[in-house]
Amino acid sequence: MSVANGKASHDKKGTYDKNAKAEAHEWLMAMGRDGRHRIERLGWKRLASIYLAAAPGSAIRKAINAEARRCGYTPRAIIALHAE
């Protein structure tokens, strides 16, 4: 299943997945074995690419904005520095 662009896609079984955006957000906020969210472990460059692929106002963008603010950065600065 591809959720890079945040659109619904097909999985390997050929079934249609209408909830790819929710799954992407769920994956990003999932806890690892060390008790930290994936969003905390990903680099800013990867988070910037996920942010730019998500729709404005989406849960994914809100989560990345919150993580940037938690670390003391403005989301605009993170995206400007690490976007390709």
Rosetta blueprint (number, residue, H / E / L):
1 M L
2 S L
3 V L
4 A L
5 N L
6 G L
7 K L
8 A L
9 S E
10 H E
11 D L
12 K L
13 K L
14 G L
15 T L
16 Y E
17 D E
18 K L
19 N L
20 A H
21 K H
22 A H
23 E H
24 A H
25 H H
26 E H
27 W H
28 L H
29 M L
30 A L
31 M E
32 G L
33 R L
34 D L
35 G L
36 R L
37 H E
38 R H
39 I H
40 E H
41 R H
42 L L
43 G L
44 W H
45 K H
46 R H
47 L H
48 A H
49 S H
50 I H
51 Y H
52 L H
53 A H
54 A L
55 A L
56 P L
57 G L
58 S L
59 A H
60 I H
61 R H
62 K H
63 A H
64 I H
65 N H
66 A H
67 E H
68 A H
69 R H
70 R H
71 C L
72 G L
73 Y L
74 T L
75 P H
76 R H
77 A H
78 I H
79 I H
80 A H
81 L H
82 H H
83 A L
84 E L
